[in-house]
Amino acid sequence: MLRLPPFSFLRARDVAEAAGLLAEHGDQAMLVAGGTDLVPKMKRGQLTPTLLVGVGHLAELGHVSASDRGVEIGAGVTLARVAADARLGAAYPGYVQAAASVSSPALRNAGTIGGNLCVDTRCNYYDMSFEWRQALGFCMKKDGDVCRVAPASTYCRAIASSDTAPVAIALGATVVLVGPGGQRRELAAADLYQDDGRCYLTKQPGEVVESLRLPPPGGWRSAYVKVRRRHAIDFPLGGAAVALATTGPIIEACRIVLTAVGPRPLDVSAAAEPLVGRPLAEVLGGDVGLLAEVAAAAVKPAKPLDNADLHYVWRKQMTRRAVEQAIRQAARQPAPHGAPAATFGADAAGGAKRG
């Protein structure tokens, strides 16, 4: 039986204090809310904090509120709550699909949207027990200096494993970060990630993800399709998030973001250019050639390696299928319009007050 190593636990009074504790203790401290990814990795010796800073109880991380600027979701909101929110489902169906696809009901009840945005990258050479990794000689991501799946690589090739991140990027969402002393900064969700499986987040060590801000849905339709071995539990082996903007029946823009094909979510929206100016009927009517062209171009930059479940060639092929399915699903969605504040009712006031 794997056991947790010794550690200290401090319950932060607010987000600013949590950020201060992270800054003070450096790489010896980590945040914990749901702990669904952190705790197993501590047991396997992959993550080795000596201090856990608890933030799951903080009310300031638990809100869902709306204003004319869109919807803000606190980082402590559980994935289950997002998946069950009909208002979010109407405005941002792709994001809700992604949240509902994470792991199992038990883990979605504990796991948070902030945790899923920041979930650790994965690799078959890393996600093993300490003894297994020690026998191999460790890897670049933890305790070693060689990427076992790509020995000539100068950076870690562990793969991005967040389901919600690609949809947030496709929707043009932003992330609010809080540093020591309560200083806030906001950055595009895409800019939260970088192309190295070891240091895959750009947030500073003393920063805490406070919330995710989704812009007003306008005419954007969205969908997320996940590739995995089983219909539950598993991390993505590939995934495609699609956001379609329409004016009447005509596609005005299309964004496509892939997950689990490299160390960060991969924006391949340029591949969607053939869809722009086309009527939705061509997508819904089964123009197989058009969708195949777009999907093939979308997965061309993807570089999956043999460091996840099932063969990497199959994963790339299935990611191409996921792109086609996600485009069709997004095209079938009814187009939301305007700011969702009225739909969210009383919560809208809370959204307007936040900075």
TIDOLO-578796 format. One line per field, with one value per residue (C-alpha): x, y, z; residue number from 1. Coordinates in nm, 4 decimals. Layout:
REM residues N
u <- X|...
v <- Y|...
w <- Z|...
torvo <- NUM|...
//
This chain:
REM residues 355
u <- 0.0000|0.1270|0.1234|0.1408|0.4771|0.4888|0.3776|0.2420|-0.0968|-0.1996|-0.5525|-0.5248|-0.7521|-0.7823|-0.6299|-0.3707|-0.2421|-0.2254|-0.0151|0.2103|0.2667|0.3565|0.6030|0.7551|0.8065|0.8911|0.8905|0.8295|0.4663|0.1685|-0.1996|-0.4649|-0.8392|-0.9821|-0.6438|-0.7552|-0.4287|-0.1966|-0.2540|-0.1898|0.1258|0.2498|0.2015|0.4089|0.6820|0.6226|0.5272|0.7107|0.5811|0.6438|0.3653|0.0123|-0.1842|-0.5575|-0.7835|-1.0841|-1.2869|-1.2429|-1.5735|-1.3948|-1.2991|-1.6475|-1.8593|-2.0217|-2.1289|-2.2184|-2.1977|-2.1903|-1.8289|-1.9300|-1.9212|-1.6616|-1.6105|-1.4114|-1.1177|-1.2651|-1.5910|-1.6133|-1.6267|-1.9528|-2.1126|-2.0096|-2.1305|-2.4731|-2.5237|-2.7892|-2.7107|-2.3477|-2.4567|-2.6746|-2.4064|-2.0897|-2.1856|-1.8319|-1.6912|-1.9612|-1.8986|-1.5299|-1.5982|-1.8410|-1.5820|-1.3201|-1.2616|-1.5591|-1.8519|-1.6676|-1.3618|-1.5697|-1.7391|-1.3983|-1.1943|-1.2085|-1.1916|-0.8734|-0.7187|-0.8101|-0.6658|-0.3376|-0.3412|0.0037|0.1289|0.1381|0.3752|0.4103|0.7693|0.6619|0.3276|0.4732|0.5773|0.9053|1.0618|0.9682|1.1131|1.4241|1.4865|1.4676|1.7038|1.4271|1.3332|1.3717|1.0414|1.1426|1.4875|1.6528|1.7985|1.6815|1.3397|1.2792|1.0353|1.2570|1.6148|1.7493|1.4915|1.6117|1.2729|1.0193|0.7578|0.4995|0.1549|-0.1077|-0.3967|-0.6544|-0.9964|-1.1253|-0.8171|-0.8591|-1.2218|-1.1311|-0.8689|-1.1073|-1.3662|-1.1119|-1.1255|-0.8882|-0.7421|-0.7184|-0.4067|-0.3440|0.0076|0.1467|-0.0152|-0.3269|-0.1906|-0.4038|-0.3193|-0.5243|-0.3903|-0.5344|-0.5966|-0.3651|-0.0808|-0.1069|0.0791|0.4187|0.5789|0.7743|0.6230|0.8305|0.7462|0.4174|0.2566|0.3647|0.2167|0.4752|0.5502|0.3779|0.0605|-0.2793|-0.5409|-0.8419|-1.0938|-1.1645|-1.3443|-1.5458|-1.6374|-2.0002|-2.0976|-2.2319|-2.2870|-2.0211|-2.1211|-1.8809|-1.8132|-1.5506|-1.4760|-1.2414|-1.0420|-0.9792|-0.9779|-1.2814|-1.5860|-1.4941|-1.1949|-0.9266|-0.7234|-0.7454|-0.5351|-0.6412|-0.9122|-1.0554|-1.2279|-1.4119|-1.5758|-1.7793|-1.8956|-2.1860|-2.3850|-2.7172|-2.6408|-2.2876|-1.9703|-1.7700|-1.4860|-1.3758|-1.1240|-0.9808|-0.7627|-0.6195|-0.5153|-0.2905|-0.0800|0.2094|0.3104|0.0526|-0.2882|-0.2274|-0.4167|-0.4641|-0.7332|-0.5571|-0.6677|-1.0316|-0.9920|-1.1831|-1.4934|-1.5093|-1.7841|-1.9515|-2.3109|-2.3682|-2.5706|-2.2519|-2.1193|-2.4458|-2.5271|-2.2294|-1.9727|-1.7221|-1.4518|-1.4625|-1.4429|-1.1743|-0.9643|-0.9974|-0.9339|-0.6276|-0.4790|-0.5644|-0.3737|-0.0754|0.1149|0.0340|0.3308|0.2020|0.4719|0.4704|0.4300|0.0594|-0.1911|-0.2449|-0.0300|0.0630|-0.0296|-0.3788|-0.4048|-0.3305|-0.5833|-0.8510|-0.7734|-0.8476|-1.1830|-1.2425|-1.1932|-1.4557|-1.7016|-1.6450|-1.7079|-2.0347|-2.1423|-2.0656|-2.2590|-2.5658|-2.5652|-2.8146|-2.6250|-2.6355|-2.6588|-2.5567|-2.4359|-2.5619|-2.6238|-3.0022|-2.9923|-2.7865|-3.0331|-2.9270|-2.5697|-2.5191|-2.4798|-2.1970|-2.0233|-2.0504|-1.8864|-1.5712|-1.2647
v <- 0.0000|0.3454|0.5884|0.9645|1.1021|1.3384|1.6949|2.0025|2.1571|2.5217|2.6446|2.9801|3.2599|3.4060|3.3845|3.6531|3.4612|3.1424|3.3225|3.4587|3.1122|2.9773|3.2603|3.2131|2.8376|2.8106|2.4649|2.3041|2.4287|2.3401|2.4305|2.1713|2.1971|1.8719|1.6978|1.4436|1.4666|1.5910|1.3213|1.0156|1.1801|1.2491|0.8806|0.7866|1.0383|1.2430|1.5571|1.6101|1.9185|1.9408|2.1995|2.1873|2.5127|2.4443|2.6670|2.4443|2.6147|2.9725|3.1345|3.3786|3.0821|2.9295|3.1758|3.1579|3.5072|3.6997|4.0532|4.2259|4.1080|3.7433|3.4746|3.4371|3.0960|3.0763|2.8371|2.6412|2.5582|2.1834|2.0186|1.8497|2.1863|2.3174|2.0005|2.0316|2.4060|2.4440|2.8153|2.7432|2.4595|2.6952|2.9638|2.7510|2.3929|2.2917|2.3958|2.2024|1.8964|1.9126|1.9427|1.6504|1.4343|1.4556|1.1243|0.9906|1.1396|1.0940|1.2823|1.5549|1.6127|1.6942|1.8220|2.1922|2.3959|2.5650|2.2262|2.0994|2.4086|2.3436|1.9620|1.8071|1.6842|1.3064|1.0468|0.6693|0.7158|0.9579|0.8299|0.5275|0.4360|0.5664|0.2204|0.1756|0.5149|0.4509|0.1209|0.3024|0.5773|0.8396|1.0889|1.4568|1.5498|1.4149|1.3309|1.2600|1.4528|1.2526|1.2495|0.8747|0.9001|1.1415|1.1091|1.3790|1.6339|1.9304|1.9630|1.7306|1.5802|1.4876|1.5691|1.8243|1.6422|1.9105|1.8651|2.2134|2.4112|2.3631|2.4769|2.7800|2.8721|2.8191|3.0426|3.3213|3.2931|3.4663|3.3543|3.5773|3.5203|3.6536|3.7047|3.7841|4.0929|4.0417|4.1791|4.0567|4.0070|3.8668|3.6762|3.4852|3.1208|3.0245|3.2155|3.0085|2.7242|2.6695|2.3908|2.2052|1.9198|2.0060|2.3775|2.3678|2.6677|3.0303|3.1428|3.2468|3.0164|3.2596|3.3007|3.1402|3.0929|3.2806|3.2468|3.1782|3.4469|3.3351|3.6202|3.6787|3.3877|3.6122|3.3905|3.1350|2.7686|2.5232|2.1526|1.9193|1.5617|1.3456|1.0418|0.7826|0.4080|0.3982|0.6238|0.7314|0.7662|0.8022|1.1113|1.2275|1.0467|1.3197|1.5800|1.8553|2.1762|2.3731|2.7152|2.8368|3.1969|3.2484|3.5301|3.3823|3.0554|3.1572|3.0583|3.3726|3.2163|2.8835|2.8024|2.4546|2.3618|2.0139|1.8519|1.5542|1.5886|1.7763|1.9503|2.2287|2.2686|2.3227|2.5989|2.4879|2.7388|2.8258|2.4871|2.5990|2.8642|2.6567|2.6735|3.0527|3.1912|2.8538|2.7891|2.5636|2.3366|2.2227|2.1007|1.9524|1.8135|1.5827|1.7453|1.4739|1.6150|1.9592|1.8305|1.5775|1.8559|2.0721|1.7848|1.6640|2.0136|2.0508|1.7420|1.7941|2.0061|1.7550|1.5446|1.2691|1.0325|0.6842|0.8082|0.7514|0.4679|0.3083|0.3663|0.7232|0.6765|0.5639|0.8588|1.1036|0.9357|0.9464|1.3094|1.3841|1.2096|1.4079|1.7329|1.6297|1.5277|1.8449|2.0670|1.8845|1.9019|2.2734|2.3370|2.1642|2.3824|2.6693|2.9967|3.1928|3.5699|3.8646|3.8773|3.5977|3.8229|3.8054|3.4274|3.4038|3.6216|3.7167|3.6009|3.8848|4.1436|3.9484|3.9360|4.3099|4.3851|4.1814|4.3623
w <- 0.0000|-0.0927|0.1978|0.2175|0.3318|0.6343|0.5655|0.7436|0.6670|0.6990|0.6331|0.4550|0.5751|0.2266|-0.1197|-0.0496|0.2532|0.0488|-0.2116|0.0618|0.2059|-0.1377|-0.1916|0.1549|0.1309|-0.2400|-0.3946|-0.0541|-0.0534|-0.2715|-0.2697|-0.1987|-0.2588|-0.3970|-0.3978|-0.6581|-0.8542|-0.5801|-0.3160|-0.5399|-0.6738|-0.3239|-0.2470|-0.5519|-0.4699|-0.7855|-0.5919|-0.2626|-0.0788|0.2934|0.3370|0.1977|0.1973|0.2155|0.0042|-0.0622|0.2114|0.0843|-0.0121|-0.2453|-0.4647|-0.4687|-0.6681|-1.0101|-1.1103|-1.4231|-1.5523|-1.8884|-1.9183|-1.9099|-1.6396|-1.3679|-1.2073|-0.8856|-0.8946|-0.6018|-0.7799|-0.8253|-1.1643|-1.0610|-0.9918|-1.3326|-1.5034|-1.3378|-1.3993|-1.6688|-1.7073|-1.7877|-2.0140|-2.2168|-2.2499|-2.2710|-2.3636|-2.4579|-2.1232|-1.9378|-2.1567|-2.0667|-1.6935|-1.7102|-1.8881|-1.6125|-1.4342|-1.2324|-1.0332|-0.7038|-0.8257|-0.9944|-0.6588|-0.5085|-0.8033|-0.8854|-1.2028|-1.0817|-1.0140|-1.3588|-1.5259|-1.3426|-1.3432|-1.3768|-1.7127|-1.7555|-1.8983|-1.8711|-1.7556|-1.4804|-1.3532|-1.1798|-0.8284|-0.6900|-0.7059|-1.0740|-1.1649|-0.9582|-1.1366|-1.4701|-1.3573|-1.3262|-1.6001|-1.6780|-1.5149|-1.1729|-1.0319|-1.3692|-1.6620|-1.9671|-2.1326|-2.1579|-2.4482|-2.6458|-2.5177|-2.7516|-2.6351|-2.4307|-2.2608|-2.1018|-2.3331|-2.0677|-2.2071|-2.1107|-1.9436|-1.8658|-2.0251|-1.9414|-2.0515|-2.4302|-2.4161|-2.2044|-2.4640|-2.7566|-2.5883|-2.5322|-2.1524|-1.9135|-1.5818|-1.2728|-1.0619|-0.7110|-0.5767|-0.2302|-0.0836|-0.2944|-0.6235|-0.9130|-1.2758|-1.5600|-1.8564|-2.1484|-2.0650|-2.3524|-2.1870|-1.8681|-2.0429|-2.1996|-2.4005|-2.1314|-1.9332|-1.6250|-1.6061|-1.7926|-1.6183|-1.6565|-1.3250|-1.0693|-0.7713|-0.5326|-0.7388|-0.6889|-0.9612|-0.8249|-1.1068|-1.4704|-1.6705|-1.9715|-2.2099|-2.3111|-2.5365|-2.8122|-3.1145|-3.0161|-3.0112|-2.8490|-2.8010|-2.6568|-2.7613|-2.5540|-2.6634|-2.3904|-2.3405|-2.1073|-2.0898|-1.7361|-1.5034|-1.7720|-1.8560|-2.2189|-2.4779|-2.7151|-2.7170|-2.9332|-2.8248|-3.0909|-3.0770|-3.3760|-3.4248|-3.6605|-3.8111|-3.9056|-4.0837|-4.1846|-3.9979|-3.9224|-3.7213|-3.5823|-3.3110|-3.2527|-2.9541|-2.8928|-2.5667|-2.4802|-2.7962|-2.6330|-2.3112|-2.3499|-2.5170|-2.8863|-3.0702|-3.4301|-3.5244|-3.8509|-3.9811|-3.9628|-4.2331|-4.4960|-4.2735|-4.2623|-4.4821|-4.5215|-4.4126|-4.1134|-4.3387|-4.5101|-4.1754|-4.0524|-4.3956|-4.3840|-4.6130|-4.5276|-4.7525|-4.5916|-4.2352|-4.3263|-4.4772|-4.1669|-3.9243|-4.1146|-4.1102|-3.7394|-3.6257|-3.8559|-3.5955|-3.3190|-3.2095|-2.9783|-2.8552|-2.7069|-2.3488|-2.2882|-2.3062|-2.6500|-2.9584|-3.0466|-3.4158|-3.3137|-3.0729|-3.3537|-3.5834|-3.3145|-3.2357|-3.6012|-3.5599|-3.2403|-3.4330|-3.6877|-3.4162|-3.2140|-3.5180|-3.5895|-3.2244|-3.2036|-3.5248|-3.3761|-3.0641|-3.0528|-3.0679|-2.7378|-2.7624|-2.5467|-2.1876|-1.9618|-1.6581|-1.6902|-1.7162|-1.3983|-1.2092|-0.8565|-0.9149|-1.1638|-0.8913|-0.7353|-1.0701|-1.1194|-0.7868|-0.8424|-0.9712
torvo <- 1|2|3|4|5|6|7|8|9|10|11|12|13|14|15|16|17|18|19|20|21|22|23|24|25|26|27|28|29|30|31|32|33|34|35|36|37|38|39|40|41|42|43|44|45|46|47|48|49|50|51|52|53|54|55|56|57|58|59|60|61|62|63|64|65|66|67|68|69|70|71|72|73|74|75|76|77|78|79|80|81|82|83|84|85|86|87|88|89|90|91|92|93|94|95|96|97|98|99|100|101|102|103|104|105|106|107|108|109|110|111|112|113|114|115|116|117|118|119|120|121|122|123|124|125|126|127|128|129|130|131|132|133|134|135|136|137|138|139|140|141|142|143|144|145|146|147|148|149|150|151|152|153|154|155|156|157|158|159|160|161|162|163|164|165|166|167|168|169|170|171|172|173|174|175|176|177|178|179|180|181|182|183|184|185|186|187|188|189|190|191|192|193|194|195|196|197|198|199|200|201|202|203|204|205|206|207|208|209|210|211|212|213|214|215|216|217|218|219|220|221|222|223|224|225|226|227|228|229|230|231|232|233|234|235|236|237|238|239|240|241|242|243|244|245|246|247|248|249|250|251|252|253|254|255|256|257|258|259|260|261|262|263|264|265|266|267|268|269|270|271|272|273|274|275|276|277|278|279|280|281|282|283|284|285|286|287|288|289|290|291|292|293|294|295|296|297|298|299|300|301|302|303|304|305|306|307|308|309|310|311|312|313|314|315|316|317|318|319|320|321|322|323|324|325|326|327|328|329|330|331|332|333|334|335|336|337|338|339|340|341|342|343|344|345|346|347|348|349|350|351|352|353|354|355
//
